[in-house]
Amino acid sequence: MRVFFRRTRSRLRWVHGPTCYRSAAYHPLRPWQVRERRFRPTPLGRRGLDPREVREFLDQVAGDLAIVYDALAQSRRETDRVKDALRRWQSEQARARAERGEGR
């Protein structure tokens, strides 16, 4: 089982990139970690899960999701920027071709 996790870990890419200033010990949650997460029961006399532990876990999940959504938004902005640059370049090329009298 340990071999499987070592292989899986080596295939995982770092999600944050070079500009993230997190501790090297921090590793973002993976889907399998969320699915397999179990919480301890509360002390005797109470029912349910330990609210503090659940809140800490949810905060970590929320933080990781915020990072993913920020990266997604940045990726979409970059995609829009590249598409706009390509459209401008294509328009310039079409204009230059038209001025030279070249047709398709």
C-alpha positions as CSV (number, residue, x, y, z in Angstrom):
1,M,0.0,0.0,0.0
2,R,2.9,2.4,0.8
3,V,4.3,1.9,-2.7
4,F,1.0,2.9,-4.2
5,F,0.9,6.1,-2.2
6,R,4.5,6.9,-3.1
7,R,3.8,6.4,-6.8
8,T,0.6,8.5,-6.6
9,R,2.4,11.3,-4.7
10,S,5.2,11.4,-7.2
11,R,2.7,11.9,-10.0
12,L,0.9,14.8,-8.3
13,R,1.8,18.2,-9.5
14,W,2.2,21.2,-7.2
15,V,-1.0,23.3,-7.5
16,H,0.3,26.5,-6.1
17,G,3.1,27.4,-8.5
18,P,6.3,29.4,-7.8
19,T,4.6,32.4,-6.2
20,C,2.8,30.7,-3.3
21,Y,4.5,31.3,0.0
22,R,3.2,28.3,2.0
23,S,5.3,26.1,4.2
24,A,6.9,23.2,2.5
25,A,5.2,20.9,5.0
26,Y,1.7,22.0,3.7
27,H,0.1,19.8,1.2
28,P,-3.3,20.7,-0.3
29,L,-6.2,18.2,0.2
30,R,-6.6,15.6,-2.5
31,P,-10.1,14.2,-3.4
32,W,-9.2,10.8,-1.9
33,Q,-8.3,12.5,1.4
34,V,-11.7,14.2,1.6
35,R,-13.5,10.9,0.8
36,E,-11.6,8.9,3.3
37,R,-11.7,11.5,6.2
38,R,-13.3,10.2,9.4
39,F,-13.9,12.3,12.5
40,R,-13.7,11.1,16.1
41,P,-16.9,10.9,18.0
42,T,-17.5,13.5,20.7
43,P,-16.9,12.7,24.4
44,L,-19.3,10.5,26.3
45,G,-22.7,12.0,26.9
46,R,-22.8,13.9,23.6
47,R,-23.9,12.7,20.2
48,G,-22.4,13.5,16.8
49,L,-18.9,14.7,15.8
50,D,-16.5,17.0,17.5
51,P,-17.6,20.5,16.1
52,R,-14.1,22.0,16.5
53,E,-12.5,19.2,14.4
54,V,-15.2,19.5,11.7
55,R,-14.8,23.2,11.6
56,E,-11.0,22.9,11.2
57,F,-11.4,20.4,8.3
58,L,-14.0,22.6,6.6
59,D,-11.7,25.6,6.9
60,Q,-9.0,23.7,5.2
61,V,-11.3,22.5,2.4
62,A,-12.5,26.0,1.9
63,G,-9.0,27.4,1.7
64,D,-8.0,24.8,-0.9
65,L,-11.1,25.5,-2.9
66,A,-10.4,29.2,-2.8
67,I,-6.9,28.6,-4.2
68,V,-8.3,26.4,-7.0
69,Y,-11.0,29.0,-7.9
70,D,-8.4,31.8,-7.9
71,A,-6.1,29.7,-10.1
72,L,-9.1,29.0,-12.4
73,A,-10.0,32.7,-12.7
74,Q,-6.3,33.6,-13.4
75,S,-6.2,30.9,-16.1
76,R,-9.4,32.3,-17.7
77,R,-8.0,35.8,-17.7
78,E,-4.8,34.6,-19.3
79,T,-6.8,32.7,-21.9
80,D,-8.8,35.8,-22.7
81,R,-5.6,37.8,-23.0
82,V,-4.1,35.3,-25.4
83,K,-7.3,35.1,-27.5
84,D,-7.4,38.9,-27.8
85,A,-3.8,39.1,-28.8
86,L,-4.4,36.4,-31.5
87,R,-7.4,38.2,-32.8
88,R,-5.4,41.4,-33.1
89,W,-2.5,39.6,-34.8
90,Q,-4.9,38.0,-37.3
91,S,-6.6,41.3,-38.0
92,E,-3.2,42.9,-38.7
93,Q,-2.2,40.1,-41.0
94,A,-5.5,40.3,-42.9
95,R,-5.1,44.1,-43.2
96,A,-1.5,43.7,-44.5
97,R,-2.6,41.0,-47.0
98,A,-5.4,43.3,-48.2
99,E,-2.9,46.2,-48.7
100,R,-0.6,44.0,-50.7
101,G,-3.5,42.8,-52.8
102,E,-3.1,39.2,-51.9
103,G,-6.2,37.1,-51.7
104,R,-7.0,33.8,-50.3
